[in-house]
């Protein structure tokens, strides 16, 4: 039994959050010009940003919730992880064990979508909401907790 301050998989959730929405992240000072501004750090945005940076582009990436988008955080990865757990452990009937395992898998994958990884590739990562302004300008607001 767990108390209100702890639950199975809590350490995995803490690690996951620290990777995709780190509290310590400070948005960078915006450069005067970017070759590419990517709005949304889901799978398509992440690939676009890292691909362009790899080709030498100055890239800004703006995410309002958490790096990895719905796929990593609430969609594909969590649902497929639980399904995979049930295949690997057909006799196991523990919701708690399945979700603890899902949290571990999600945290492991989150390292690939982390703010740190994209920053290390020279991408300016802004955690906040992008605002449209007249071309070619954009604004990223301060971040909010997902």
URJORA-V270547 format. One record per residue. D_LAST is the distance of its C-alpha to the last C-alpha in whole Angstrom. Layout:
# URJORA-V270547
D_LAST
D_LAST
This chain:
# URJORA-V270547
28
25
24
21
20
20
20
21
19
17
18
17
13
13
15
12
9
12
13
10
8
11
11
15
14
16
16
20
22
23
26
28
28
26
28
25
21
19
16
13
13
14
17
20
18
18
22
23
21
23
26
27
26
29
31
31
29
27
23
20
17
14
10
8
5
6
10
12
11
11
14
13
10
11
15
18
17
16
19
22
21
22
25
26
26
29
31
31
32
34
35
32
31
28
24
23
25
23
20
20
22
19
17
19
20
16
16
19
18
15
18
19
16
15
14
18
20
19
20
23
24
24
21
20
16
14
10
10
11
15
18
21
24
28
28
28
25
22
19
16
14
12
9
6
4
0
